[in-house]
């Protein structure tokens, strides 16, 4: 669970309950409800804890609004404790936020014609973009789909070498040109190769020098124009919090992002990016990476994410 929310349930809720009566009997009925004054204090504290967990302010405000709506003037059985009541409302609000934008990736892969399905990956260097391409290639292979990789990050010779190593390990065809060549030409050749060999999917790696680099964004636009991808996927590092959201917004403005993959979710103690990024740019998170191995990638599941937030509560 995010440390900030753990502290909220272990500290704030308990403190508010100890300082003043919080739950009051419902006159003439069986059950109890939260007093209005106490509810306002709890919601204020909860919003501060969400912000401490790197949840974006607009998203934190939306969560608080939803929690407040669920809790205000609602009757609860006497067997419920205050922290149980607040947690149930918060779980429901997070589920609604995380489920707002969804995309059935596997249906798209299965049904898109003509072949190949073209996936273009964008994001800044260091987020694990090339590793994600390798993991997704393995996942596609395991599901019976054939792939071609395109070494579109021609800015760095090291990037071409890195994706070449992955392609060799996975037994997947890689289309590459020499360092400094036109990345759009690499993408074009990869797509033509996939058409000739009747491959299902092309996965295009791209450069990620800086999200504010004008030349980089112009390069992304050219690749998009040539490749005409079915999906442009932003790969973001969940540990960078608000930076990942700003990066996604920059790429979305420049070329249009269709979906998001978050890396390093296993090391993310705060989780603000995971909660916020989909709402902030209006696009679905489709996968999360939770380790270094090829198999450490999973479909994004709001229920899994919520369970992870609360699993260490005790």
Secondary structure as UniProt FT lines:
FT   HELIX           3..7
FT   HELIX           8..12
FT   HELIX           13..19
FT   STRAND          23..25
FT   TURN            27..28
FT   STRAND          32..34
FT   HELIX           36..52
FT   TURN            53..54
FT   HELIX           57..71
FT   TURN            72..73
FT   TURN            78..79
FT   HELIX           82..98
FT   HELIX           105..111
FT   STRAND          117..122
FT   TURN            125..126
FT   HELIX           129..142
FT   TURN            143..144
FT   STRAND          147..150
FT   HELIX           157..170
FT   STRAND          173..175
FT   TURN            179..180
FT   HELIX           183..197
FT   STRAND          201..204
FT   TURN            211..212
FT   HELIX           214..227
FT   STRAND          231..237
FT   HELIX           238..240
FT   HELIX           242..255
FT   STRAND          259..263
FT   HELIX           265..267
FT   HELIX           272..281
FT   STRAND          284..289
FT   TURN            294..295
FT   STRAND          297..299
FT   HELIX           302..310
FT   TURN            311..312
//
